[in-house]
Amino acid sequence: MSKIIDAPVLVITESEKPRRFFWFKRWVNVAKIMDEWRETGCWWEDEREKSFFRVLSLEGSIYEVYNQEKQWNLYKVYD
């Protein structure tokens, strides 16, 4: 099960990939990037491409974050 958040977050990157992000008053450290992909979004509405990353935190939680034109968002949190 998952919950869509889709809210801006501060992300620290390394080689353009997320290494940690600040959410819910704490830093979440990325242990592993489980998957990454790109989506074109609503191109008919001139939405730009998004780079998605499904990450595993050091605490064992799974999140999805994406980058769109240098703005990072936390998209989804898995239970």
N, C-alpha and C positions, 0 to 999 in steps of 0.2 A: 504494500500500500504506500502511497506517496501523497504529498501535499504540495500544491503549486504555490510558490511565494511570489516570484517575479518582482523582486525589489532590488534596488541598487545596493551594492556592497563594495567595500574597499578591498582590493585584492593585491597581494604581493606576488609578483611573477618572477619566473626564471626561464629564460629562452621563450618568452611569450606564453608560458603555461602557468597555471595557478599553483602556488606553493603554500599559501595560507590566505584566509579571508576573515574579515571581521563581521560577525553576525550575532545578534542577540546578546550584545554587551561582552563578547569574548572573541578571541582569536581561534579559528579552526585551522589546524595544521593538516596539510594534505600528505597522507602516507603514500598514496598511489593514485595515478590517473588510470581509471579502469577502462575508459572509452573516450574517444573524441570524434566529432563530426561537425559538418557545416550545414546550415540550413539557409535557404534563400529568403524565407519569410514571405510577407505579402508584397511581392515585387510589383504587382499592379498598383499598389499604394506607395511605391517608391521606398519601401522598407529595405534596408541594407542587409547584407549577409551577416549571420551570427555564427560564431565559433563556439560550440558547446563542449563541455568537459564533464564527464561523470567521474567523481572523485570519491575515494575512500579516506576518511579522516583517521588520525592516529587513535581516536577513541572508538573507531569501528563503525561510525555512521556514514551513510552514503548521501551525497549531494550532487546536484547538477548546477553548474554555473556557466554563464556565457558572456562573451565579449562581443560588443557591437560598436564599432567606431570608437574604440578606446574607453567605452563605458562598460563596466562589469555589473552583472546582475546575478543574484542567487535565484535560479529558476525553480528548483524542486528539491524537496527534502524527503527522503525515504524513511519509512518506519521500520 
